């Protein structure tokens, strides 16, 4: 028998993305978000949901750009810190020693020490209530060579990419593959 848990924000695992922006002084800032994901494949786009009270919110509206930085396990403490303090009060890059690199395609910084970075241009916004959804069209994807497999694809295991478990408030690493997409269900096609 199922037990009703009521209305909850659940989708797991969620990403542990650090979103890079510049503030109104041109200083780099980052915010850790889990309410994010792929929203289109043509054009390639990522959606991020941000509360209006967050420091990055104004930057997203004004600069119309952000980067998505995939958090690696070895930067778990920095990733968590970017989500628990405000850029209004502290320069997170100075405090953590991470390096902000000016994007090549958008007006937003990416994090040098993170293995995968995506540069996005904000093309749409949607007020959802507690959050605003920012749709960013992908302008470039960058990856450390050490994060790539022999075929040149991103290997989330080699890169140690973190996810976030909304239910326990824990950061997780990817586990073993359970099966192959687009083939495991083929037996039902017959």
mmCIF file of the C-alpha atoms, coordinates in Angstrom:
data_MODEL
# 
_entry.id   MODEL 
# 
loop_
_atom_site.group_PDB 
_atom_site.id 
_atom_site.type_symbol 
_atom_site.label_atom_id 
_atom_site.label_alt_id 
_atom_site.label_comp_id 
_atom_site.label_asym_id 
_atom_site.label_entity_id 
_atom_site.label_seq_id 
_atom_site.pdbx_PDB_ins_code 
_atom_site.Cartn_x 
_atom_site.Cartn_y 
_atom_site.Cartn_z 
_atom_site.occupancy 
_atom_site.B_iso_or_equiv 
_atom_site.pdbx_formal_charge 
_atom_site.auth_seq_id 
_atom_site.auth_comp_id 
_atom_site.auth_asym_id 
_atom_site.auth_atom_id 
_atom_site.pdbx_PDB_model_num 
ATOM 1   C CA . UNK A 1 1   ? 0.000  0.000  0.000   1.00 0.00 ? 1   UNK A CA 1 
ATOM 2   C CA . UNK A 1 2   ? 1.257  3.472  -0.847  1.00 0.00 ? 2   UNK A CA 1 
ATOM 3   C CA . UNK A 1 3   ? 1.351  6.256  1.735   1.00 0.00 ? 3   UNK A CA 1 
ATOM 4   C CA . UNK A 1 4   ? 0.582  9.809  0.599   1.00 0.00 ? 4   UNK A CA 1 
ATOM 5   C CA . UNK A 1 5   ? 3.409  12.201 1.466   1.00 0.00 ? 5   UNK A CA 1 
ATOM 6   C CA . UNK A 1 6   ? 1.615  15.320 0.291   1.00 0.00 ? 6   UNK A CA 1 
ATOM 7   C CA . UNK A 1 7   ? 3.113  18.014 -1.903  1.00 0.00 ? 7   UNK A CA 1 
ATOM 8   C CA . UNK A 1 8   ? 6.910  17.856 -1.999  1.00 0.00 ? 8   UNK A CA 1 
ATOM 9   C CA . UNK A 1 9   ? 9.729  19.058 -4.258  1.00 0.00 ? 9   UNK A CA 1 
ATOM 10  C CA . UNK A 1 10  ? 11.042 15.712 -5.430  1.00 0.00 ? 10  UNK A CA 1 
ATOM 11  C CA . UNK A 1 11  ? 13.125 14.648 -8.368  1.00 0.00 ? 11  UNK A CA 1 
ATOM 12  C CA . UNK A 1 12  ? 16.164 12.620 -7.564  1.00 0.00 ? 12  UNK A CA 1 
ATOM 13  C CA . UNK A 1 13  ? 18.943 12.560 -7.913  1.00 0.00 ? 13  UNK A CA 1 
ATOM 14  C CA . UNK A 1 14  ? 19.122 16.269 -8.623  1.00 0.00 ? 14  UNK A CA 1 
ATOM 15  C CA . UNK A 1 15  ? 22.199 17.978 -10.033 1.00 0.00 ? 15  UNK A CA 1 
ATOM 16  C CA . UNK A 1 16  ? 24.705 19.708 -7.799  1.00 0.00 ? 16  UNK A CA 1 
ATOM 17  C CA . UNK A 1 17  ? 25.429 22.542 -10.229 1.00 0.00 ? 17  UNK A CA 1 
ATOM 18  C CA . UNK A 1 18  ? 27.315 25.692 -9.396  1.00 0.00 ? 18  UNK A CA 1 
ATOM 19  C CA . UNK A 1 19  ? 25.924 28.463 -11.581 1.00 0.00 ? 19  UNK A CA 1 
ATOM 20  C CA . UNK A 1 20  ? 28.382 31.228 -12.495 1.00 0.00 ? 20  UNK A CA 1 
ATOM 21  C CA . UNK A 1 21  ? 27.374 34.873 -13.037 1.00 0.00 ? 21  UNK A CA 1 
ATOM 22  C CA . UNK A 1 22  ? 28.884 38.338 -12.767 1.00 0.00 ? 22  UNK A CA 1 
ATOM 23  C CA . UNK A 1 23  ? 27.309 40.768 -10.318 1.00 0.00 ? 23  UNK A CA 1 
ATOM 24  C CA . UNK A 1 24  ? 26.566 44.425 -11.046 1.00 0.00 ? 24  UNK A CA 1 
ATOM 25  C CA . UNK A 1 25  ? 30.154 45.345 -10.071 1.00 0.00 ? 25  UNK A CA 1 
ATOM 26  C CA . UNK A 1 26  ? 31.555 42.824 -12.549 1.00 0.00 ? 26  UNK A CA 1 
ATOM 27  C CA . UNK A 1 27  ? 32.680 40.474 -9.760  1.00 0.00 ? 27  UNK A CA 1 
ATOM 28  C CA . UNK A 1 28  ? 32.303 36.720 -10.333 1.00 0.00 ? 28  UNK A CA 1 
ATOM 29  C CA . UNK A 1 29  ? 29.723 34.938 -8.225  1.00 0.00 ? 29  UNK A CA 1 
ATOM 30  C CA . UNK A 1 30  ? 28.494 31.387 -7.982  1.00 0.00 ? 30  UNK A CA 1 
ATOM 31  C CA . UNK A 1 31  ? 25.389 29.776 -6.562  1.00 0.00 ? 31  UNK A CA 1 
ATOM 32  C CA . UNK A 1 32  ? 24.834 26.074 -5.952  1.00 0.00 ? 32  UNK A CA 1 
ATOM 33  C CA . UNK A 1 33  ? 21.504 24.925 -7.363  1.00 0.00 ? 33  UNK A CA 1 
ATOM 34  C CA . UNK A 1 34  ? 19.707 21.602 -7.587  1.00 0.00 ? 34  UNK A CA 1 
ATOM 35  C CA . UNK A 1 35  ? 16.513 22.809 -9.273  1.00 0.00 ? 35  UNK A CA 1 
ATOM 36  C CA . UNK A 1 36  ? 18.042 22.488 -12.763 1.00 0.00 ? 36  UNK A CA 1 
ATOM 37  C CA . UNK A 1 37  ? 18.141 20.293 -15.820 1.00 0.00 ? 37  UNK A CA 1 
ATOM 38  C CA . UNK A 1 38  ? 18.043 19.799 -19.566 1.00 0.00 ? 38  UNK A CA 1 
ATOM 39  C CA . UNK A 1 39  ? 14.905 21.363 -21.033 1.00 0.00 ? 39  UNK A CA 1 
ATOM 40  C CA . UNK A 1 40  ? 15.496 21.075 -24.790 1.00 0.00 ? 40  UNK A CA 1 
ATOM 41  C CA . UNK A 1 41  ? 17.723 19.253 -27.241 1.00 0.00 ? 41  UNK A CA 1 
ATOM 42  C CA . UNK A 1 42  ? 16.999 21.487 -30.216 1.00 0.00 ? 42  UNK A CA 1 
ATOM 43  C CA . UNK A 1 43  ? 18.217 24.050 -29.464 1.00 0.00 ? 43  UNK A CA 1 
ATOM 44  C CA . UNK A 1 44  ? 20.227 22.619 -26.589 1.00 0.00 ? 44  UNK A CA 1 
ATOM 45  C CA . UNK A 1 45  ? 19.014 24.376 -23.442 1.00 0.00 ? 45  UNK A CA 1 
ATOM 46  C CA . UNK A 1 46  ? 19.263 24.091 -19.671 1.00 0.00 ? 46  UNK A CA 1 
ATOM 47  C CA . UNK A 1 47  ? 16.753 25.400 -17.166 1.00 0.00 ? 47  UNK A CA 1 
ATOM 48  C CA . UNK A 1 48  ? 17.698 26.710 -13.726 1.00 0.00 ? 48  UNK A CA 1 
ATOM 49  C CA . UNK A 1 49  ? 15.222 27.850 -11.071 1.00 0.00 ? 49  UNK A CA 1 
ATOM 50  C CA . UNK A 1 50  ? 16.269 30.680 -8.765  1.00 0.00 ? 50  UNK A CA 1 
ATOM 51  C CA . UNK A 1 51  ? 14.418 32.487 -5.979  1.00 0.00 ? 51  UNK A CA 1 
ATOM 52  C CA . UNK A 1 52  ? 14.116 36.262 -6.509  1.00 0.00 ? 52  UNK A CA 1 
ATOM 53  C CA . UNK A 1 53  ? 15.833 36.913 -3.167  1.00 0.00 ? 53  UNK A CA 1 
ATOM 54  C CA . UNK A 1 54  ? 19.061 35.184 -4.185  1.00 0.00 ? 54  UNK A CA 1 
ATOM 55  C CA . UNK A 1 55  ? 21.999 37.442 -5.057  1.00 0.00 ? 55  UNK A CA 1 
ATOM 56  C CA . UNK A 1 56  ? 22.466 35.841 -8.505  1.00 0.00 ? 56  UNK A CA 1 
ATOM 57  C CA . UNK A 1 57  ? 18.871 36.570 -9.518  1.00 0.00 ? 57  UNK A CA 1 
ATOM 58  C CA . UNK A 1 58  ? 19.478 40.197 -10.544 1.00 0.00 ? 58  UNK A CA 1 
ATOM 59  C CA . UNK A 1 59  ? 22.610 39.195 -12.478 1.00 0.00 ? 59  UNK A CA 1 
ATOM 60  C CA . UNK A 1 60  ? 20.672 36.600 -14.437 1.00 0.00 ? 60  UNK A CA 1 
ATOM 61  C CA . UNK A 1 61  ? 18.048 39.176 -15.397 1.00 0.00 ? 61  UNK A CA 1 
ATOM 62  C CA . UNK A 1 62  ? 20.537 41.896 -16.322 1.00 0.00 ? 62  UNK A CA 1 
ATOM 63  C CA . UNK A 1 63  ? 23.405 40.009 -17.934 1.00 0.00 ? 63  UNK A CA 1 
ATOM 64  C CA . UNK A 1 64  ? 21.227 37.307 -19.522 1.00 0.00 ? 64  UNK A CA 1 
ATOM 65  C CA . UNK A 1 65  ? 23.979 34.715 -19.146 1.00 0.00 ? 65  UNK A CA 1 
ATOM 66  C CA . UNK A 1 66  ? 25.198 31.981 -16.827 1.00 0.00 ? 66  UNK A CA 1 
ATOM 67  C CA . UNK A 1 67  ? 27.517 29.022 -16.722 1.00 0.00 ? 67  UNK A CA 1 
ATOM 68  C CA . UNK A 1 68  ? 26.723 25.574 -15.409 1.00 0.00 ? 68  UNK A CA 1 
ATOM 69  C CA . UNK A 1 69  ? 29.688 24.084 -13.575 1.00 0.00 ? 69  UNK A CA 1 
ATOM 70  C CA . UNK A 1 70  ? 29.547 20.377 -12.788 1.00 0.00 ? 70  UNK A CA 1 
ATOM 71  C CA . UNK A 1 71  ? 30.755 19.886 -9.231  1.00 0.00 ? 71  UNK A CA 1 
ATOM 72  C CA . UNK A 1 72  ? 33.418 17.212 -8.727  1.00 0.00 ? 72  UNK A CA 1 
ATOM 73  C CA . UNK A 1 73  ? 33.749 15.161 -5.539  1.00 0.00 ? 73  UNK A CA 1 
ATOM 74  C CA . UNK A 1 74  ? 37.091 16.741 -4.676  1.00 0.00 ? 74  UNK A CA 1 
ATOM 75  C CA . UNK A 1 75  ? 35.344 20.158 -4.598  1.00 0.00 ? 75  UNK A CA 1 
ATOM 76  C CA . UNK A 1 76  ? 32.396 19.086 -2.439  1.00 0.00 ? 76  UNK A CA 1 
ATOM 77  C CA . UNK A 1 77  ? 33.170 21.584 0.353   1.00 0.00 ? 77  UNK A CA 1 
ATOM 78  C CA . UNK A 1 78  ? 33.449 24.483 -2.108  1.00 0.00 ? 78  UNK A CA 1 
ATOM 79  C CA . UNK A 1 79  ? 30.234 23.410 -3.835  1.00 0.00 ? 79  UNK A CA 1 
ATOM 80  C CA . UNK A 1 80  ? 28.375 23.332 -0.543  1.00 0.00 ? 80  UNK A CA 1 
ATOM 81  C CA . UNK A 1 81  ? 29.850 26.682 0.525   1.00 0.00 ? 81  UNK A CA 1 
ATOM 82  C CA . UNK A 1 82  ? 28.642 28.345 -2.694  1.00 0.00 ? 82  UNK A CA 1 
ATOM 83  C CA . UNK A 1 83  ? 25.122 27.321 -1.677  1.00 0.00 ? 83  UNK A CA 1 
ATOM 84  C CA . UNK A 1 84  ? 25.172 28.366 1.979   1.00 0.00 ? 84  UNK A CA 1 
ATOM 85  C CA . UNK A 1 85  ? 26.604 31.894 1.812   1.00 0.00 ? 85  UNK A CA 1 
ATOM 86  C CA . UNK A 1 86  ? 25.552 34.912 -0.235  1.00 0.00 ? 86  UNK A CA 1 
ATOM 87  C CA . UNK A 1 87  ? 27.667 36.801 -2.740  1.00 0.00 ? 87  UNK A CA 1 
ATOM 88  C CA . UNK A 1 88  ? 26.234 39.948 -1.136  1.00 0.00 ? 88  UNK A CA 1 
ATOM 89  C CA . UNK A 1 89  ? 28.397 39.223 1.893   1.00 0.00 ? 89  UNK A CA 1 
ATOM 90  C CA . UNK A 1 90  ? 31.521 37.492 0.601   1.00 0.00 ? 90  UNK A CA 1 
ATOM 91  C CA . UNK A 1 91  ? 33.515 36.883 -2.579  1.00 0.00 ? 91  UNK A CA 1 
ATOM 92  C CA . UNK A 1 92  ? 33.114 33.124 -2.782  1.00 0.00 ? 92  UNK A CA 1 
ATOM 93  C CA . UNK A 1 93  ? 35.933 32.713 -5.298  1.00 0.00 ? 93  UNK A CA 1 
ATOM 94  C CA . UNK A 1 94  ? 38.436 34.528 -3.060  1.00 0.00 ? 94  UNK A CA 1 
ATOM 95  C CA . UNK A 1 95  ? 37.303 32.612 0.021   1.00 0.00 ? 95  UNK A CA 1 
ATOM 96  C CA . UNK A 1 96  ? 37.567 29.157 -1.604  1.00 0.00 ? 96  UNK A CA 1 
ATOM 97  C CA . UNK A 1 97  ? 40.541 29.781 -3.866  1.00 0.00 ? 97  UNK A CA 1 
ATOM 98  C CA . UNK A 1 98  ? 38.604 28.691 -6.948  1.00 0.00 ? 98  UNK A CA 1 
ATOM 99  C CA . UNK A 1 99  ? 39.403 30.381 -10.248 1.00 0.00 ? 99  UNK A CA 1 
ATOM 100 C CA . UNK A 1 100 ? 36.742 32.293 -12.191 1.00 0.00 ? 100 UNK A CA 1 
ATOM 101 C CA . UNK A 1 101 ? 37.463 32.278 -15.935 1.00 0.00 ? 101 UNK A CA 1 
ATOM 102 C CA . UNK A 1 102 ? 35.635 34.658 -18.275 1.00 0.00 ? 102 UNK A CA 1 
ATOM 103 C CA . UNK A 1 103 ? 33.376 32.717 -20.626 1.00 0.00 ? 103 UNK A CA 1 
ATOM 104 C CA . UNK A 1 104 ? 34.312 32.606 -24.285 1.00 0.00 ? 104 UNK A CA 1 
ATOM 105 C CA . UNK A 1 105 ? 30.723 32.815 -25.555 1.00 0.00 ? 105 UNK A CA 1 
ATOM 106 C CA . UNK A 1 106 ? 28.662 34.458 -22.791 1.00 0.00 ? 106 UNK A CA 1 
ATOM 107 C CA . UNK A 1 107 ? 29.030 37.217 -20.180 1.00 0.00 ? 107 UNK A CA 1 
ATOM 108 C CA . UNK A 1 108 ? 29.491 34.839 -17.249 1.00 0.00 ? 108 UNK A CA 1 
ATOM 109 C CA . UNK A 1 109 ? 32.438 33.120 -15.548 1.00 0.00 ? 109 UNK A CA 1 
ATOM 110 C CA . UNK A 1 110 ? 33.064 29.395 -15.407 1.00 0.00 ? 110 UNK A CA 1 
ATOM 111 C CA . UNK A 1 111 ? 35.049 27.585 -12.717 1.00 0.00 ? 111 UNK A CA 1 
ATOM 112 C CA . UNK A 1 112 ? 38.461 26.385 -13.889 1.00 0.00 ? 112 UNK A CA 1 
ATOM 113 C CA . UNK A 1 113 ? 38.746 23.632 -11.268 1.00 0.00 ? 113 UNK A CA 1 
ATOM 114 C CA . UNK A 1 114 ? 35.408 22.007 -12.202 1.00 0.00 ? 114 UNK A CA 1 
ATOM 115 C CA . UNK A 1 115 ? 35.744 19.325 -14.916 1.00 0.00 ? 115 UNK A CA 1 
ATOM 116 C CA . UNK A 1 116 ? 32.736 20.285 -17.059 1.00 0.00 ? 116 UNK A CA 1 
ATOM 117 C CA . UNK A 1 117 ? 31.417 23.777 -17.789 1.00 0.00 ? 117 UNK A CA 1 
ATOM 118 C CA . UNK A 1 118 ? 28.521 24.878 -19.970 1.00 0.00 ? 118 UNK A CA 1 
ATOM 119 C CA . UNK A 1 119 ? 28.102 28.465 -21.186 1.00 0.00 ? 119 UNK A CA 1 
ATOM 120 C CA . UNK A 1 120 ? 24.454 29.521 -21.548 1.00 0.00 ? 120 UNK A CA 1 
ATOM 121 C CA . UNK A 1 121 ? 22.656 32.588 -22.842 1.00 0.00 ? 121 UNK A CA 1 
ATOM 122 C CA . UNK A 1 122 ? 19.326 33.325 -21.133 1.00 0.00 ? 122 UNK A CA 1 
ATOM 123 C CA . UNK A 1 123 ? 16.605 33.218 -23.786 1.00 0.00 ? 123 UNK A CA 1 
ATOM 124 C CA . UNK A 1 124 ? 13.449 32.862 -21.657 1.00 0.00 ? 124 UNK A CA 1 
ATOM 125 C CA . UNK A 1 125 ? 12.258 33.442 -18.103 1.00 0.00 ? 125 UNK A CA 1 
ATOM 126 C CA . UNK A 1 126 ? 9.118  32.166 -16.446 1.00 0.00 ? 126 UNK A CA 1 
ATOM 127 C CA . UNK A 1 127 ? 7.818  33.209 -13.027 1.00 0.00 ? 127 UNK A CA 1 
ATOM 128 C CA . UNK A 1 128 ? 6.742  30.016 -11.269 1.00 0.00 ? 128 UNK A CA 1 
ATOM 129 C CA . UNK A 1 129 ? 5.907  31.454 -7.845  1.00 0.00 ? 129 UNK A CA 1 
ATOM 130 C CA . UNK A 1 130 ? 8.697  30.863 -5.326  1.00 0.00 ? 130 UNK A CA 1 
ATOM 131 C CA . UNK A 1 131 ? 11.222 30.521 -8.168  1.00 0.00 ? 131 UNK A CA 1 
ATOM 132 C CA . UNK A 1 132 ? 11.841 31.954 -11.616 1.00 0.00 ? 132 UNK A CA 1 
ATOM 133 C CA . UNK A 1 133 ? 12.849 29.515 -14.317 1.00 0.00 ? 133 UNK A CA 1 
ATOM 134 C CA . UNK A 1 134 ? 15.702 30.801 -16.485 1.00 0.00 ? 134 UNK A CA 1 
ATOM 135 C CA . UNK A 1 135 ? 16.144 28.972 -19.780 1.00 0.00 ? 135 UNK A CA 1 
ATOM 136 C CA . UNK A 1 136 ? 19.690 29.146 -21.051 1.00 0.00 ? 136 UNK A CA 1 
ATOM 137 C CA . UNK A 1 137 ? 20.539 28.171 -24.603 1.00 0.00 ? 137 UNK A CA 1 
ATOM 138 C CA . UNK A 1 138 ? 23.832 26.308 -24.634 1.00 0.00 ? 138 UNK A CA 1 
ATOM 139 C CA . UNK A 1 139 ? 26.561 28.266 -26.424 1.00 0.00 ? 139 UNK A CA 1 
ATOM 140 C CA . UNK A 1 140 ? 29.504 25.989 -25.549 1.00 0.00 ? 140 UNK A CA 1 
ATOM 141 C CA . UNK A 1 141 ? 30.463 22.943 -23.502 1.00 0.00 ? 141 UNK A CA 1 
ATOM 142 C CA . UNK A 1 142 ? 33.970 22.640 -22.091 1.00 0.00 ? 142 UNK A CA 1 
ATOM 143 C CA . UNK A 1 143 ? 35.478 19.548 -20.450 1.00 0.00 ? 143 UNK A CA 1 
ATOM 144 C CA . UNK A 1 144 ? 38.838 18.676 -18.968 1.00 0.00 ? 144 UNK A CA 1 
ATOM 145 C CA . UNK A 1 145 ? 40.499 15.958 -21.021 1.00 0.00 ? 145 UNK A CA 1 
ATOM 146 C CA . UNK A 1 146 ? 40.682 13.842 -17.851 1.00 0.00 ? 146 UNK A CA 1 
ATOM 147 C CA . UNK A 1 147 ? 36.851 13.886 -17.752 1.00 0.00 ? 147 UNK A CA 1 
ATOM 148 C CA . UNK A 1 148 ? 36.535 12.335 -21.225 1.00 0.00 ? 148 UNK A CA 1 
ATOM 149 C CA . UNK A 1 149 ? 36.395 8.668  -22.187 1.00 0.00 ? 149 UNK A CA 1 
ATOM 150 C CA . UNK A 1 150 ? 38.283 7.148  -25.117 1.00 0.00 ? 150 UNK A CA 1 
ATOM 151 C CA . UNK A 1 151 ? 35.488 8.243  -27.489 1.00 0.00 ? 151 UNK A CA 1 
ATOM 152 C CA . UNK A 1 152 ? 35.677 11.869 -26.355 1.00 0.00 ? 152 UNK A CA 1 
ATOM 153 C CA . UNK A 1 153 ? 32.422 11.745 -24.358 1.00 0.00 ? 153 UNK A CA 1 
ATOM 154 C CA . UNK A 1 154 ? 32.131 13.035 -20.804 1.00 0.00 ? 154 UNK A CA 1 
ATOM 155 C CA . UNK A 1 155 ? 32.649 10.242 -18.257 1.00 0.00 ? 155 UNK A CA 1 
ATOM 156 C CA . UNK A 1 156 ? 30.818 11.272 -15.081 1.00 0.00 ? 156 UNK A CA 1 
ATOM 157 C CA . UNK A 1 157 ? 32.575 8.527  -13.099 1.00 0.00 ? 157 UNK A CA 1 
ATOM 158 C CA . UNK A 1 158 ? 36.081 9.617  -14.117 1.00 0.00 ? 158 UNK A CA 1 
ATOM 159 C CA . UNK A 1 159 ? 35.160 13.240 -13.444 1.00 0.00 ? 159 UNK A CA 1 
ATOM 160 C CA . UNK A 1 160 ? 33.624 12.398 -10.048 1.00 0.00 ? 160 UNK A CA 1 
ATOM 161 C CA . UNK A 1 161 ? 30.506 14.473 -10.800 1.00 0.00 ? 161 UNK A CA 1 
ATOM 162 C CA . UNK A 1 162 ? 28.286 15.023 -7.743  1.00 0.00 ? 162 UNK A CA 1 
ATOM 163 C CA . UNK A 1 163 ? 24.513 14.843 -7.572  1.00 0.00 ? 163 UNK A CA 1 
ATOM 164 C CA . UNK A 1 164 ? 22.222 15.951 -4.755  1.00 0.00 ? 164 UNK A CA 1 
ATOM 165 C CA . UNK A 1 165 ? 19.700 13.799 -2.884  1.00 0.00 ? 165 UNK A CA 1 
ATOM 166 C CA . UNK A 1 166 ? 16.825 16.114 -2.019  1.00 0.00 ? 166 UNK A CA 1 
ATOM 167 C CA . UNK A 1 167 ? 15.333 13.656 0.482   1.00 0.00 ? 167 UNK A CA 1 
ATOM 168 C CA . UNK A 1 168 ? 18.425 13.231 2.670   1.00 0.00 ? 168 UNK A CA 1 
ATOM 169 C CA . UNK A 1 169 ? 20.253 16.485 1.917   1.00 0.00 ? 169 UNK A CA 1 
ATOM 170 C CA . UNK A 1 170 ? 23.330 14.515 0.841   1.00 0.00 ? 170 UNK A CA 1 
ATOM 171 C CA . UNK A 1 171 ? 25.732 14.778 -2.050  1.00 0.00 ? 171 UNK A CA 1 
ATOM 172 C CA . UNK A 1 172 ? 26.073 11.539 -4.012  1.00 0.00 ? 172 UNK A CA 1 
ATOM 173 C CA . UNK A 1 173 ? 28.411 10.082 -6.602  1.00 0.00 ? 173 UNK A CA 1 
ATOM 174 C CA . UNK A 1 174 ? 27.115 8.209  -9.642  1.00 0.00 ? 174 UNK A CA 1 
ATOM 175 C CA . UNK A 1 175 ? 26.750 4.496  -9.054  1.00 0.00 ? 175 UNK A CA 1 
ATOM 176 C CA . UNK A 1 176 ? 27.210 1.622  -11.455 1.00 0.00 ? 176 UNK A CA 1 
ATOM 177 C CA . UNK A 1 177 ? 25.146 1.445  -14.619 1.00 0.00 ? 177 UNK A CA 1 
ATOM 178 C CA . UNK A 1 178 ? 21.896 -0.504 -14.178 1.00 0.00 ? 178 UNK A CA 1 
ATOM 179 C CA . UNK A 1 179 ? 21.288 -1.004 -17.897 1.00 0.00 ? 179 UNK A CA 1 
ATOM 180 C CA . UNK A 1 180 ? 21.506 0.559  -21.354 1.00 0.00 ? 180 UNK A CA 1 
ATOM 181 C CA . UNK A 1 181 ? 19.043 3.264  -22.348 1.00 0.00 ? 181 UNK A CA 1 
ATOM 182 C CA . UNK A 1 182 ? 17.096 2.780  -25.571 1.00 0.00 ? 182 UNK A CA 1 
ATOM 183 C CA . UNK A 1 183 ? 17.743 -0.966 -25.548 1.00 0.00 ? 183 UNK A CA 1 
ATOM 184 C CA . UNK A 1 184 ? 16.654 -2.396 -22.162 1.00 0.00 ? 184 UNK A CA 1 
ATOM 185 C CA . UNK A 1 185 ? 12.979 -1.902 -23.076 1.00 0.00 ? 185 UNK A CA 1 
ATOM 186 C CA . UNK A 1 186 ? 13.328 -3.308 -26.592 1.00 0.00 ? 186 UNK A CA 1 
ATOM 187 C CA . UNK A 1 187 ? 11.967 -6.670 -25.440 1.00 0.00 ? 187 UNK A CA 1 
ATOM 188 C CA . UNK A 1 188 ? 8.505  -5.079 -25.192 1.00 0.00 ? 188 UNK A CA 1 
ATOM 189 C CA . UNK A 1 189 ? 8.595  -3.988 -28.856 1.00 0.00 ? 189 UNK A CA 1 
ATOM 190 C CA . UNK A 1 190 ? 8.221  -7.565 -30.124 1.00 0.00 ? 190 UNK A CA 1 
# 
